[in-house]
Amino acid sequence: MEMTEAEVKKVIHEVLEEQGKTHDELVLKTIAAILTSFGIDEEDRKEVRADFVHLRKWRKSVEQAQSYTFKAVITVIATGFVGAVWMGIKTALGK
């Protein structure tokens, strides 16, 4: 019995589709096992998500504070430099 090209393609497609399902199920089971080993139950998904949201907010606020601190330091240095130059000019013209 000889198969047509279309039948061969159909069989190949079905096998690949089944392997994809098996692969997806295996990945989900592996991820669930890893999370469970860290003490995260499947029922705690909402709380874990909320924890990650909180961590992201915390990280962004820390990054923003670092940015403001950097800007403040640059401003203080620039102001000090301009003040020193001004004092130098004032002293040079005053003599």
ZIJORA-V520366 format. One record per backbone hydrogen bond with DSSP energy under -0.5 kcal/mol. NH is the residue of the N-H (numbers start at 0). CO is the residue of the C=O. If there is no record, write none. Layout:
nh: [NH/NH]
co: [CO/CO]
This chain:
nh: [7/8/9/10/11/12/13/14/15/16/17/18/19/20/21/22/23/24/25/26/27/28/29/30/31/32/33/34/35/36/37/38/39/40/43/44/47/48/49/50/51/52/53/54/55/56/57/58/59/60/61/62/63/64/65/66/67/68/69/70/71/72/73/74/75/76/77/78/79/80/81/82/83/84/85/86/87/88/89/90/91/92/93/94]
co: [3/4/5/6/7/8/9/10/11/12/13/14/15/16/17/18/19/20/21/22/23/24/25/26/27/28/29/30/31/32/33/35/34/38/40/41/43/44/45/46/47/48/49/50/51/52/53/54/55/56/57/58/59/60/61/62/63/64/65/66/67/68/69/70/71/72/73/74/75/76/77/78/79/80/81/82/83/84/85/86/87/88/89/90]
